[in-house]
Amino acid sequence: SDVYKRQFYGSVMKLYAGFDKADIVVASPLGLKTMNKEDAKLDFLSSIELAFLVHAHLFIYQNLEHLEEVLKQLNKLPTKMEGLANINRIMDLFLDKKGELLRQTVVLTKYKALELNYLLKACSANYMGRFYLSYEYQCLFTRDMISQEKKIYMRKIPVGDIESAHEKKFEFFTKKIWGKLYEALKMYTVVYVPSYFDFVRLRKYFKETHASVGFVSEYTNKKMCQSQRALFETKRFRFLMYTERAHFFELIKLRFARHLIFYGIPKERQFMEEMMGLLSAKREGKVLKVAETQKATVNAQPIEDEPEEMMWDSYVYYTKHDEYELERVVGSAHVKRYLTTETNTSLICVHIH
C-alpha cells in the first residue's frame, strides 16, 4: 500500500501506517489492551477478517485476561466514524454484528491447553466451525533420558468437576499424601507446582504445619531465590517448592535433586524432561559448590556425599482434567489407560544396565 512509510536500517525493513489505514496489525495483547484504556478505542479491530495467534502457548505464562479482552473486541461496531473513508464499503454482515462468523482465527501453539480451548469457544464462532490439528506423542520416559534405575509413581487424584478440582486436589494431597511423603523423603526433594494459585495454597499450609520447605515462585526476587536454593542444597530445608513459571523465566537454576514431587504435570513436555534431569545431576567431590550463592544471606556449609544405594524416585499426581498434560508425558497411545485406571497408583520403572 502507498500509505506505508518505508524505513531501512541495514537489512531490516520496517513498515508503518496508522491503525485505521493498516492492512496488517502486529501487536501484543497487552499493547492493545493498553491502547484501549488510553481512550484510543480499538475500533480498527472491527473489520478484522483473519486473526493469527502465534506461539499461543506462551500466552499461558502471561496474563490470559489481556488476550481474552482483545479477542472480545474483534469485529465490534466502531464507536466513532473517524477513519472510515467510505461506509458503503463495509459489509452488511459486519454492520449486523455478525463479522465474527466470517473471521478466521488461526491458533499456532506448541501444545493443546484447556485455557486456549476456552478462549476459542468463548471468542471465536466461525460459521464453518472449528478444525484442530494435533500431534501424536510418544512416551517421554525412555532409556536415553534415564541413566540409572529410577522409579516414577503416577497417581490419579479423584476430583469432581473442574470448578472444584483444585480445592479437592489440595484436600486429598494434604490429608492422604503429604504426611507419608514428608516422613519418607528426608532431604533434597523438589516439589514442582504448575499453578501459582496452588503454590500459594500449599505455602500457607506448609507454614502452618512448620514443614521444612523453601519457596521459589515467579514473584521471588533474585537474591531470595539464591538464598532459598542455598538453604535447600545445604540441608537447611528438606524440600524446595518451585513453580512452573519460575522455571519458565529461569529465575534460578536448580542443580540436583534426589526426589521429585510433581503436584501437577508440567504443561511443557520439555520441563518434565529438564526436571527429571536433576536426578542425574552429579556434584563434584564431597563439597557442594555454592559460588553462585555467595551474596545470599545464608552461609552454605559442605555436605557429605549421598549413599549410592539411595533410590531416586519421582511422584507425579494428576486428575482427570489433566488429559493434555498427561498425554505429552505418557504418550498418546497410553493416556486413556491412565485416565480410566481404577488403581490409585501406577509404577513406571526403567532399568538401565
N, C-alpha and C positions, 0 to 999 in steps of 0.2 A: 504494500500500500504506500501511496505517496506521502501519507501523513507521518510515516516513521522518520525519525531523525537518526541517521547512522553515524556512529562514532567508532573509530577503530583505535584500539590500544594494542599494539603488537599484533598478535594473531587472534585477538578476541574481538568479536563484533557484538556491540550492544545496540539493541533496538528499543526505541522509546516511543510511546504515544499516550495520549490521555486515556483514562479508563473508559470514557464514554465512546471513544472512537477506535479503541483497540480491537483487533480481531482475536488476539490470544492474550490471556491474562495468566501470568505465572506468579503465584503468591503462596504464602504460608497461611494456615488457618488463623494463627494469632495475629498476623499482619492485617488480614481482612477484618477480623473482629475489632482490632484497634481502630481501624478506619470507621467502622460502624458506630463506635462510641464517640467519635470526634465530630459528630454531625455531618460527616461525609457519607451519606447513606449509600448502601450497596445497590443502588438502582441499576448499575451497569451489569449486575448479575441476572437481571430479569430475562435476558434473551440468550442465556447460555444453552447451547444445544449439545455440547459434548464436554463432560467433566471427567478429568483424569485424577485419580488419587494414586500418586506414585510413591512407592515404598510405604504403603499404608500401614504396615506393621509397626513402623516407627512412631506413629501417632499414639499407639498404646502406651508408650513410655513418656508421653507428654500428657496434656490435659485434653481428653476427648470431647469435652464440652465445647471447646473452641471450634473443632471440626463440625460438631453437630449443629452449632448455631449458624455456621456459614452455609452448610448444606440446606438448612431450612430456609435460607434467604434466596436460594436459587429459584428463578422463574416466578418471582413475586411481581405484582404490578408496581411500576415505578411510583414513587411518592411525588416526584416533580417531573415536569415536562422538559427540563433543561437537557440539552444534548441530543434530543430526538430531532433529527433533521426532517424526517417525513413520517408522520404517524401512520400513513397509509401503508407503509412497508411492513408494519407489524402484523404478524399472522393472527387470524381470528382466535386460534386456539390459545395463544398467549394472553389475549385480551379476556378470554373466558376462564382464565386461571387454570388452564389445562396444559400449560407448557411443559410441566414435569413429565407428562405422559409421552412426550416426544424426545425428551432429553435422554441421551445415552450416558450412563455413568460407568466408567471403567475403573475397577479397583485392582491395582497391581500390588500384590503383597507376597511376602516370603512364606507365609503360612496362614491357615484359617484361624479365626478367632471369633468368639461369641460377641465381643464388643463391636467388631466390624459388621457382623451379620445383623446386629440390632440396628446399626446406623443405616445399612442398606434398606432394611424393611421399613424403617421409620421415615427415611428421607429420599427414597427412590421408588418410583412407581411407573416404570415404563410400560406402555400398553402391550409390549411383546413379552413381558415377563422378565425373569432373571435366568442367567446361564452361568454355571460355575465350572471352572476347570481346576482340578485338584491333583496333587502329587501323591503317588503311592510310595509310602515309606517302608524301608527295611528296618529291622530291629537294630537299635543303637548299640546294644551290648554285644560286642564282637571280641574275638581273640586279639585283634590288632589294637583294640582300645585298652584291654586289661592285661597287665604284665605279670600278675600273680593271682593266686586264688583269692577271690572276693565274693562275698555273698550279698545279694541285693534282695531285700524283702519288700514286696509290693503289697500294700494293704488297702482295701477298699473301705472307706468310711461310710456308713449308712446315713443318708440325709434325705430330706423331703424335697419340696420344690426349691427352685433356685433362689427365691427371695429369702428363705430362712436357711439356706445351705451353709453360709459362713458361720452363723451362730451355732447350728447343730454340729458342725465340724469342730469348732472350738470346744464346745462342751464335751464331745466324745474324746477329743485329744487330751484335754486336761484331766478328765476323770478316769480314763481307762488306758491311756497310752503313756503319758508323760512320766508318771511316777515310776513305772518299770524301766523306762529308758534312763531316767536320771540316776537310778540306783545301779544300773548295769554298766553304763558308759562313764568311765571315771575321768577322762580328760580328752583334749584335742578333738572335740566334737563340734562340727559346724551345723547350725540349724538354718536351712535355706527357706526363706519365706517369700513367695512371689508377690503378694499383695501388701502394700503399706498399711492398709486398714487392719489386716490380720496381724501385722507386726506390732502395731500399737496395742491391740488387744492382748497379745501374748506378752509384750513387755510389761504391761500393767500386772498381769498375773504372775510373772516371774519375780517382779519386785515385791509383790505382796507375800509370796512364799519364800522370799530370801534365797532364791536359787542362784548358783554361781554361774551367771550368764553375762557376757558382754554384748553390746548392742551397736550395730552399724547399719545405718539406713542412708537413703539418698539425701537426707537433710542433716547428716552428721558432718561437721567441718573436718578439714584435712588433719588437723592436729589431733582431734579426738579420735579419728579413725586409726591413726598410727598408735595412739595410746591404748585403745581397745585391743588392737592386734598384739601389741607387746604384752599386755596382761594375759591374753589367750595363749601366746606362744611360750610364756614362762610359767604356765600352770597357775596363774593367779585366778583366772577364770577357767572353769572346766568346759564351758560351752560358749560359743560365739554365734549370736543370731544375726543374720545377714540378709538384706532384702535383694530382690532381683534388680531393682533399679540401681542400687549401689554397685552391683556387678556390671550392669549395662554401662553406667557412666564411669566405670573403672576408678572409683574413689580410692580404693586401696587394692593391693594385690595379695591375696591370701597365698601362703607359700606351701602349706602342707596341712593335712588333717588325718586323723586316724578313723573317725567315723563321720558319716554324713546323715543328717535327718532332713528330708525334703517334706516340709509341711504341705507343699503342693508341687506339682510338676512344673518346671520352668516352661515358659511359652516358647523360648528359643531352644531348639534341639541342641545347638552348639553349647548353650550354657550348661546343660546337663553333662555334656562331654567334658567341658572345662572343669566343672566341679568334681567329677569323678577322677580327673587327672590329679587332684590334690592328694588322693590316696596313694598315688605312685610317686609323689614328690619325695626327694631324698634330701637329707641335711648332711652337710659336710662335717665329719668328725663327730665329737660328742658335745660340741658347743654350738648353740643356735646363734646364727648371725643376726644381729639386731642393729646393724649400721643405719638402716633407714629410719629407725625409731629413736635416734639419739636425742632428738629435740622433744620427745614425748615427756610427759610428766612422770612416767614410770621408769624405774631403773630395772631393766631386764637382767635376769641372772642366768648363768649357764644351767643347762639341764642335762641329765643323763640320757643316753640313747635308749630307745624302746626295745623290748624283747622281740626277737624275730618271729616268735610263735604267736604273737598277738594277731587277732583277726582284724580285717579292715572291712567293716560292714557298712552297708547303706540301707536306709529305711525310707521308703517312698510311700507317701499317703495321698490318696486321690479319692474323688467322688464320682458319681455317675455323670456329673456335669462337666467333667474334665476330659471328654472324649477326644477333642482335637489335640490337647497336650499329650494324652496317653498314646494316641496313635503315632505321634512323632518319636516316641521313645520305644515302644514295644513293637511297632510296625503295623501297617495296615491290615495284614493278614491275621493278627492276633488280638487287635483292640477289642473286638466284640466279646471274645472269651473273657477278657479281664473285666469288662463292664457287666457281664451277666454272671460272673462266678458267684457261687453260693458260699464258698470258703472265704474266710476273712483275710487270710494271708497266702500269698503266692511267693515261692522262692525261685530266684534265678541265680544259678551258681555256674560260673565259668571256671574250668580247671585248665591251668597252663602248666605244662611240664617242660 
